[in-house]
Amino acid sequence: MTIVYFISSIGSEKIGIGGHFHSLKTISNSINSKEVDTHIFNVGIKPSLVLKNENNFQFFYYNGLNVLETLYNIIKVCKELDPDYYHAFDANSSLFANILGYKFKKPFFLNKCGGSNQVKFFPYSPNLILFSNDNFLYFKNKPKFNDSRLKLIPNRVQNFETNISLVEELINDYSLDNKQIFLRITRISKFYKKTIFQAINLINKIHEKNKNVCLLIIGTVQDQDVYIDLKSLENNFIKIIIDQKYVTNAKAIIDVSDFVIGTGRGFMEACSKNKIMLAPNSNLDYPVLVSDSNFLEIFNMNFSERYISNLKELNESFKNIEKLINKKVLQSDSKKWFDLYFSSEKIKKNYINFYKTSEYKVLKLNICIYVFFDFIYQVLSAILQFRNFKKNT
């Protein structure tokens, strides 16, 4: 069995580093075996920093304007590989997965890797995989996907090693000895601004009673205005860290922390290190502590700010955080969530079964209309993203 995965890197200046690039890397590595041959095709302006060193990686320059040239180059490679399945991990790259599927009459797939349901555009695919239950329920009721096979396969992460020397450097560089540390790893952008400021609100409130706490915000700057706003709030217990030695593989320094405010796969990675977990929400100014009582509901939202909390839960969260801080030994049981729900050990079977039970189908007329407008939208979107990229660099 041969599978070609597609993913695009066209957008901002810091491209090819988002969570879905890490998700694709994990899924491809988990599935790849003697029986299954996986290939990653990255279309875009620059190769993804997350994926470019993978053995099965190929980059195709694509800016929206050269769609026919890019398609021609991909088809040449696919004629040699003769894949059984084409699988895209975002809207821009699904253009190529779909066209290749139609041309060679092979099944093709698309992942929606979390995020809001309220997207202006999401392309049609006969086989759609969702990371979160709320995405699954939303797309299940969309007329555009009435004839599609939908599958809920939550995101997964692999076990990874802590970079002990880098953790020690971080502690020394930022004078973190004997601090109880809250950690938010994130891209510094408008999209994540709300969750970042929730973390800042939380640490400010906690610091009123507990002076020995510190918040680390670690991430790549994707929006300079948001970064300037954050820097204005930096003090001796709020640290904004953009040094690439810490940002490039930030998960390797999760063990510097006691508490983690996590979203998406970042939440899952922190659970693998058994951290005390908090998650953002859509309606309050603070993240909430995650426990067995609210875990599944927050999980259904892929640990995103779409979760709706309430004042009672928030007040309980503050009380429990204070109790945990006042203990000499901070204990968590989030590792059990990782073992049960997030470990990549269980991912292979789900994907392989979904591939094997799929088949190529001739499109109905109404779906052809959807697909035609999808193609136009995707090309125009890529051109616009490329122009914005050129303007900002």
C-alpha positions as CSV (number, residue, x, y, z in Angstrom):
1,M,0.0,0.0,0.0
2,T,1.3,3.4,-1.0
3,I,-0.1,6.7,0.4
4,V,0.8,10.2,-0.7
5,Y,0.1,13.0,1.9
6,F,-0.2,16.6,0.8
7,I,0.2,19.7,2.9
8,S,0.7,23.4,1.9
9,S,3.0,26.2,3.2
10,I,1.9,29.4,1.6
11,G,0.7,31.8,4.2
12,S,2.6,34.0,6.7
13,E,6.3,34.7,6.9
14,K,6.7,31.9,9.5
15,I,5.2,29.2,7.4
16,G,5.2,25.4,7.7
17,I,5.4,25.2,11.5
18,G,1.7,24.8,12.6
19,G,0.3,22.0,14.6
20,H,-1.1,20.1,11.6
21,F,2.5,19.8,10.2
22,H,3.4,18.0,13.4
23,S,0.2,15.9,13.2
24,L,1.0,14.8,9.7
25,K,4.6,13.9,10.7
26,T,3.2,11.8,13.6
27,I,0.6,10.1,11.4
28,S,3.0,9.4,8.5
29,N,5.6,7.9,10.8
30,S,3.1,5.8,12.7
31,I,1.6,4.3,9.5
32,N,4.9,3.8,7.6
33,S,6.0,0.2,7.7
34,K,7.1,-2.7,5.6
35,E,3.6,-3.0,4.3
36,V,2.7,0.7,4.0
37,D,4.9,3.2,2.1
38,T,4.1,6.8,2.9
39,H,5.3,10.0,1.1
40,I,4.8,13.6,2.1
41,F,4.4,16.2,-0.7
42,N,4.7,19.8,0.6
43,V,3.4,22.4,-1.9
44,G,4.1,26.0,-1.1
45,I,6.6,28.9,-1.1
46,K,9.1,27.3,1.3
47,P,9.5,23.8,2.7
48,S,8.1,23.1,6.1
49,L,10.7,23.3,8.8
50,V,8.8,20.5,10.6
51,L,8.8,18.1,7.7
52,K,11.7,18.9,5.4
53,N,14.2,16.5,7.1
54,E,11.9,13.5,6.8
55,N,13.2,10.8,4.5
56,N,9.9,10.6,2.6
57,F,9.6,14.3,2.0
58,Q,9.4,16.2,-1.4
59,F,8.8,19.9,-1.9
60,F,7.0,21.4,-4.9
61,Y,7.2,25.2,-5.3
62,Y,3.6,26.5,-5.5
63,N,2.3,30.1,-5.3
64,G,-1.2,29.8,-6.9
65,L,0.0,31.4,-10.1
66,N,1.9,28.3,-11.2
67,V,-0.8,25.7,-10.5
68,L,-0.5,23.9,-13.8
69,E,3.3,23.6,-13.6
70,T,3.1,22.3,-10.0
71,L,0.4,19.8,-11.0
72,Y,2.5,18.6,-13.9
73,N,5.6,18.1,-11.6
74,I,3.5,16.2,-9.1
75,I,1.9,14.0,-11.7
76,K,5.3,13.0,-13.0
77,V,6.3,11.7,-9.6
78,C,3.0,10.0,-8.9
79,K,3.2,8.1,-12.2
80,E,6.4,6.5,-10.8
81,L,5.0,5.9,-7.3
82,D,1.6,4.7,-8.4
83,P,-0.1,5.6,-5.0
84,D,-3.2,3.8,-3.8
85,Y,-4.5,6.8,-1.9
86,Y,-4.1,10.6,-1.9
87,H,-4.6,12.4,1.4
88,A,-4.5,16.2,2.1
89,F,-4.0,17.9,5.4
90,D,-5.3,21.3,4.6
91,A,-7.6,23.2,2.2
92,N,-4.9,24.5,-0.2
93,S,-3.2,21.1,-0.7
94,S,-6.5,19.3,-1.2
95,L,-6.6,20.8,-4.6
96,F,-3.8,18.5,-5.7
97,A,-5.0,15.4,-3.7
98,N,-8.5,15.8,-5.4
99,I,-7.2,16.3,-8.9
100,L,-4.8,13.3,-8.6
101,G,-7.6,11.2,-7.3
102,Y,-9.9,12.1,-10.2
103,K,-7.1,11.6,-12.8
104,F,-5.9,8.2,-11.6
105,K,-9.3,7.1,-10.2
106,K,-8.0,6.4,-6.7
107,P,-9.7,7.3,-3.4
108,F,-8.7,10.6,-1.9
109,F,-9.0,12.0,1.6
110,L,-8.9,15.3,3.6
111,N,-8.2,16.0,7.2
112,K,-9.7,18.9,9.1
113,C,-7.1,19.3,11.9
114,G,-9.2,21.0,14.5
115,G,-10.1,24.6,14.6
116,S,-13.4,26.4,14.4
117,N,-16.4,25.1,12.5
118,Q,-17.2,28.6,11.2
119,V,-14.8,28.7,8.3
120,K,-15.6,30.7,5.3
121,F,-14.6,27.9,3.0
122,F,-13.8,24.2,3.3
123,P,-13.4,22.1,0.2
124,Y,-15.4,19.0,-0.6
125,S,-13.9,15.5,-0.1
126,P,-15.6,12.1,-0.4
127,N,-13.6,11.0,2.6
128,L,-13.2,13.5,5.5
129,I,-11.3,12.9,8.7
130,L,-12.0,15.1,11.8
131,F,-9.8,15.5,14.9
132,S,-12.6,16.8,17.2
133,N,-16.1,15.6,17.9
134,D,-17.6,19.1,17.5
135,N,-16.1,19.3,14.0
136,F,-17.5,15.8,13.2
137,L,-21.0,16.7,14.3
138,Y,-20.9,20.0,12.4
139,F,-19.7,18.6,9.1
140,K,-22.1,15.6,9.4
141,N,-25.0,18.1,9.1
142,K,-23.5,20.1,6.2
143,P,-25.4,19.4,2.9
144,K,-22.1,19.6,1.0
145,F,-20.9,16.5,2.8
146,N,-24.1,14.4,2.6
147,D,-22.4,11.9,0.3
148,S,-19.1,11.9,2.1
149,R,-17.7,9.3,4.5
150,L,-16.9,11.1,7.7
151,K,-14.5,9.6,10.3
152,L,-13.6,10.9,13.8
153,I,-10.0,10.1,14.5
154,P,-8.7,12.3,17.3
155,N,-5.2,13.8,16.9
156,R,-2.3,11.7,18.3
157,V,1.2,12.4,19.5
158,Q,4.3,10.3,19.9
159,N,6.3,9.9,23.1
160,F,9.3,12.1,23.0
161,E,12.4,12.8,25.1
162,T,13.0,15.9,27.3
163,N,16.0,17.9,26.4
164,I,17.4,18.1,29.9
165,S,20.3,20.4,29.1
166,L,18.0,22.9,27.3
167,V,15.6,22.8,30.3
168,E,18.6,23.7,32.6
169,E,19.7,26.5,30.2
170,L,16.1,27.9,30.3
171,I,16.1,27.8,34.1
172,N,19.4,29.6,34.3
173,D,18.7,32.1,31.5
174,Y,15.5,33.3,33.1
175,S,16.3,32.7,36.8
176,L,13.5,30.1,37.3
177,D,15.1,28.2,40.2
178,N,12.5,27.2,42.8
179,K,9.7,28.8,40.8
180,Q,6.3,27.1,40.2
181,I,6.0,27.5,36.5
182,F,3.0,27.9,34.3
183,L,3.7,27.3,30.6
184,R,2.0,28.4,27.4
185,I,3.6,27.2,24.1
186,T,1.9,29.0,21.2
187,R,2.3,30.9,18.0
188,I,2.2,34.6,18.9
189,S,-0.6,35.6,16.5
190,K,-4.1,37.2,16.5
191,F,-5.5,33.7,16.3
192,Y,-4.1,32.7,19.7
193,K,-4.1,36.1,21.3
194,K,-7.2,35.4,23.5
195,T,-5.7,32.2,24.9
196,I,-2.4,33.9,25.6
197,F,-4.1,36.8,27.5
198,Q,-6.2,34.3,29.5
199,A,-2.9,32.8,30.7
200,I,-1.6,36.2,31.6
201,N,-4.8,37.1,33.5
202,L,-4.5,33.8,35.4
203,I,-0.9,34.3,36.5
204,N,-1.6,37.9,37.6
205,K,-4.4,36.7,39.8
206,I,-2.4,33.8,41.3
207,H,0.6,36.1,41.9
208,E,-1.5,38.2,44.3
209,K,-1.3,35.4,46.9
210,N,1.6,33.3,45.6
211,K,4.7,35.3,44.7
212,N,6.7,32.3,43.7
213,V,4.9,31.6,40.4
214,C,6.0,32.4,36.9
215,L,4.4,32.3,33.5
216,L,6.5,31.4,30.4
217,I,5.0,32.2,27.0
218,I,7.2,30.5,24.4
219,G,6.5,30.7,20.7
220,T,7.2,32.1,17.2
221,V,6.1,35.6,16.4
222,Q,3.6,35.6,13.6
223,D,2.1,39.0,14.4
224,Q,4.3,41.9,15.4
225,D,1.5,43.9,16.9
226,V,0.5,41.0,19.2
227,Y,4.1,40.6,20.2
228,I,4.4,44.3,21.1
229,D,1.3,44.1,23.2
230,L,2.7,41.1,25.1
231,K,6.1,42.7,25.6
232,S,4.4,45.6,27.3
233,L,3.1,43.2,30.0
234,E,6.4,41.4,30.6
235,N,7.8,41.6,34.1
236,N,9.7,39.5,36.6
237,F,7.0,36.7,36.7
238,I,5.8,36.9,33.1
239,K,8.4,35.9,30.5
240,I,8.0,36.2,26.7
241,I,10.5,33.8,25.1
242,I,11.1,33.8,21.3
243,D,14.7,32.6,21.3
244,Q,14.8,29.9,18.5
245,K,16.8,27.5,20.6
246,Y,13.7,27.1,22.8
247,V,11.0,27.6,20.2
248,T,12.2,25.2,17.5
249,N,11.4,22.1,19.5
250,A,9.5,23.6,22.3
251,K,7.8,20.3,23.4
252,A,11.3,19.1,24.5
253,I,11.3,21.7,27.3
254,I,7.8,21.1,28.7
255,D,9.4,19.5,31.7
256,V,10.5,22.9,32.9
257,S,6.9,23.5,34.0
258,D,4.5,22.4,36.7
259,F,1.3,23.7,35.0
260,V,0.6,23.8,31.2
261,I,-2.1,25.9,29.5
262,G,-2.5,23.8,26.4
263,T,-4.5,23.7,23.1
264,G,-4.7,20.9,20.5
265,R,-1.7,18.7,20.2
266,G,0.2,20.9,22.7
267,F,-2.3,19.8,25.4
268,M,-1.7,16.1,24.4
269,E,2.1,16.5,24.5
270,A,2.0,18.0,28.0
271,C,-0.2,15.1,29.2
272,S,2.5,12.7,28.1
273,K,4.7,14.4,30.7
274,N,2.0,14.2,33.3
275,K,1.6,18.0,33.8
276,I,-1.2,19.7,35.6
277,M,-3.4,20.9,32.7
278,L,-5.4,23.9,32.0
279,A,-7.5,24.8,28.9
280,P,-8.8,28.0,27.5
281,N,-12.5,28.8,26.9
282,S,-14.6,31.1,24.8
283,N,-16.5,33.1,27.4
284,L,-14.3,33.8,30.4
285,D,-11.1,35.7,30.9
286,Y,-9.2,32.8,32.5
287,P,-8.3,29.3,31.5
288,V,-9.8,26.5,33.7
289,L,-8.2,23.5,35.4
290,V,-8.9,20.2,33.5
291,S,-10.1,17.3,35.6
292,D,-11.9,14.1,35.1
293,S,-15.2,16.0,35.5
294,N,-14.7,18.3,32.5
295,F,-12.0,16.4,30.5
296,L,-14.3,14.7,27.9
297,E,-16.2,17.9,27.1
298,I,-13.0,19.9,26.6
299,F,-11.6,17.0,24.6
300,N,-14.6,17.2,22.3
301,M,-13.5,20.7,21.4
302,N,-9.9,19.6,20.8
303,F,-8.8,21.6,23.9
304,S,-9.6,24.9,22.1
305,E,-11.1,28.2,23.2
306,R,-14.4,26.9,21.8
307,Y,-15.0,25.3,25.1
308,I,-17.7,27.1,27.2
309,S,-17.0,27.3,30.9
310,N,-19.0,28.9,33.7
311,L,-18.2,30.9,36.9
312,K,-18.8,28.0,39.2
313,E,-16.2,25.9,37.3
314,L,-13.8,28.8,37.3
315,N,-14.1,29.4,41.0
316,E,-13.4,25.8,41.7
317,S,-10.5,26.0,39.3
318,F,-8.9,28.9,41.3
319,K,-9.4,27.0,44.6
320,N,-7.8,23.8,43.3
321,I,-4.9,25.6,41.7
322,E,-4.2,27.3,45.0
323,K,-4.3,23.9,46.8
324,L,-1.9,22.4,44.3
325,I,0.5,25.4,44.5
326,N,0.6,25.1,48.3
327,K,1.5,21.5,48.2
328,K,5.2,20.8,48.4
329,V,4.9,18.1,45.7
330,L,2.7,18.9,42.6
331,Q,0.9,15.8,41.4
332,S,-1.1,15.1,38.3
333,D,-2.7,12.2,36.6
334,S,-2.9,13.6,33.0
335,K,-0.6,10.8,31.8
336,K,-3.6,8.4,32.0
337,W,-5.4,10.6,29.5
338,F,-2.4,10.4,27.2
339,D,-2.3,6.6,27.4
340,L,-6.0,6.2,26.9
341,Y,-6.7,8.8,24.2
342,F,-3.6,10.4,22.6
343,S,-0.8,7.9,22.2
344,S,0.1,7.3,18.6
345,E,0.4,3.6,19.3
346,K,-3.3,3.3,18.4
347,I,-3.4,5.4,15.3
348,K,-2.3,3.1,12.6
349,K,-5.2,0.7,12.7
350,N,-7.8,3.5,12.5
351,Y,-6.2,5.1,9.4
352,I,-5.5,1.8,7.6
353,N,-9.0,0.5,8.1
354,F,-10.5,3.8,6.7
355,Y,-8.2,3.6,3.7
356,K,-9.0,0.0,3.0
357,T,-12.8,0.4,3.2
358,S,-12.8,3.3,0.7
359,E,-13.2,3.2,-3.0
360,Y,-13.2,5.7,-5.9
361,K,-16.6,7.0,-6.8
362,V,-17.7,9.0,-9.8
363,L,-19.0,12.3,-8.7
364,K,-22.7,13.3,-8.8
365,L,-23.6,16.4,-10.7
366,N,-24.3,18.5,-7.6
367,I,-20.9,17.5,-6.2
368,C,-19.2,18.4,-9.5
369,I,-20.5,21.9,-9.1
370,Y,-19.1,22.1,-5.5
371,V,-15.7,20.8,-6.7
372,F,-15.5,23.3,-9.6
373,F,-16.0,26.3,-7.3
374,D,-13.7,24.7,-4.7
375,F,-10.9,24.6,-7.3
376,I,-11.4,28.3,-8.3
377,Y,-11.5,29.4,-4.6
378,Q,-8.4,27.4,-3.7
379,V,-6.3,28.8,-6.5
380,L,-7.4,32.4,-5.8
381,S,-6.8,31.9,-2.1
382,A,-3.3,30.6,-2.7
383,I,-2.5,33.6,-5.0
384,L,-3.8,36.1,-2.3
385,Q,-1.8,34.4,0.4
386,F,1.3,34.5,-1.8
387,R,0.8,38.2,-2.5
388,N,0.4,38.9,1.3
389,F,3.5,37.0,2.0
390,K,5.5,39.0,-0.6
391,K,4.1,42.3,0.8
392,N,5.2,41.4,4.4
393,T,8.7,40.1,3.6
